[in-house]
Amino acid sequence: MLLNRARFPVPNRNYQSGRSREYRAMNALRKDGWMVSRSAASHGAVDVFAAKGGKVLLIQVKSGKARATKRELEELAEWGKNAKAEAEVWYFKGGKEMVRRRIYAPRGSGD
């Protein structure tokens, strides 16, 4: 059975790159013992959800030259506040370099 490309378009390169970075983030967290899930085709503030030992981490993943907008950062922080979770943006800058930026940490998180 052939798929109708109009109904099932092939994801664009930006989507594929972003998805790849999200999976890299998830794999890194899994190796550290976190339970993880991805918000597929997300256009929201949170791309990856993770939990470990009663701690919740909400992550927005960016790659290449992409940067989180002020509105995205505010929404991610709001998610963190409402979920009593840490919220971070993970920037993948090509190769293996990754920079984590904490946006919100609940009081008493100890970090």
BALUMBA-634076 format. One line per 8 residues: number of its first residue (from 1); their letters; for each residue z, x, y of C-alpha. Coordinates in steps of 0.1 Angstrom, whole numbers, plus 5000, padded with zeros to 4 digits. Example, Ala and Ser with C-alpha at 12.3 -4.5 7.8 and 13.67 -1.06 7.14 Angstrom:
2
1 = as = 5078/5123/4955 ~ 5071/5137/4989
! end
This chain:
111
1 = mllnrarf = 5000/5000/5000 ~ 4990/5014/5034 ~ 5013/5011/5063 ~ 5001/4996/5095 ~ 5006/5024/5121 ~ 5008/4998/5149 ~ 5039/4983/5132 ~ 5054/5017/5120
9 = pvpnrnyq = 5045/5043/5146 ~ 5051/5080/5138 ~ 5080/5093/5159 ~ 5070/5115/5188 ~ 5079/5152/5190 ~ 5109/5147/5213 ~ 5124/5122/5189 ~ 5118/5145/5160
17 = sgrsreyr = 5134/5175/5178 ~ 5164/5154/5189 ~ 5169/5140/5154 ~ 5167/5176/5140 ~ 5195/5187/5164 ~ 5216/5157/5155 ~ 5214/5166/5118 ~ 5223/5202/5127
25 = amnalrkd = 5254/5189/5144 ~ 5263/5166/5115 ~ 5259/5194/5090 ~ 5281/5217/5110 ~ 5308/5190/5112 ~ 5305/5182/5075 ~ 5310/5219/5066 ~ 5343/5217/5086
33 = gwmvsrsa = 5355/5187/5067 ~ 5345/5159/5091 ~ 5331/5125/5080 ~ 5300/5119/5101 ~ 5275/5092/5110 ~ 5245/5091/5132 ~ 5234/5064/5156 ~ 5197/5063/5145
41 = ashgavdv = 5171/5060/5173 ~ 5199/5060/5197 ~ 5193/5055/5234 ~ 5230/5051/5240 ~ 5257/5075/5249 ~ 5268/5084/5214 ~ 5244/5101/5189 ~ 5270/5113/5163
49 = faakggkv = 5303/5098/5154 ~ 5328/5120/5134 ~ 5363/5116/5121 ~ 5388/5139/5105 ~ 5426/5136/5100 ~ 5430/5107/5123 ~ 5409/5124/5151 ~ 5376/5109/5163
57 = lliqvksg = 5349/5128/5180 ~ 5319/5112/5198 ~ 5289/5135/5205 ~ 5258/5132/5227 ~ 5233/5158/5214 ~ 5208/5175/5238 ~ 5182/5200/5230 ~ 5159/5224/5248
65 = karatkre = 5160/5219/5286 ~ 5173/5183/5284 ~ 5205/5176/5302 ~ 5229/5147/5302 ~ 5226/5125/5334 ~ 5257/5116/5354 ~ 5253/5080/5340 ~ 5252/5093/5304
73 = leelaewg = 5283/5114/5310 ~ 5302/5085/5325 ~ 5292/5062/5296 ~ 5302/5088/5270 ~ 5336/5093/5288 ~ 5341/5055/5288 ~ 5334/5054/5250 ~ 5359/5082/5245
81 = knakaeae = 5386/5063/5266 ~ 5380/5030/5248 ~ 5381/5046/5213 ~ 5409/5071/5222 ~ 5385/5097/5210 ~ 5373/5131/5222 ~ 5338/5130/5237 ~ 5315/5160/5239
89 = vwyfkggk = 5279/5169/5247 ~ 5264/5195/5224 ~ 5235/5214/5239 ~ 5212/5232/5214 ~ 5193/5259/5233 ~ 5167/5269/5208 ~ 5173/5292/5178 ~ 5209/5289/5167
97 = emvrrriy = 5227/5288/5201 ~ 5248/5257/5207 ~ 5271/5250/5236 ~ 5298/5223/5234 ~ 5310/5206/5266 ~ 5340/5184/5264 ~ 5336/5153/5286 ~ 5368/5134/5277
105 = aprgsgd = 5400/5141/5256 ~ 5427/5115/5251 ~ 5462/5125/5263 ~ 5482/5143/5237 ~ 5451/5155/5218 ~ 5465/5190/5218 ~ 5432/5207/5226
! end
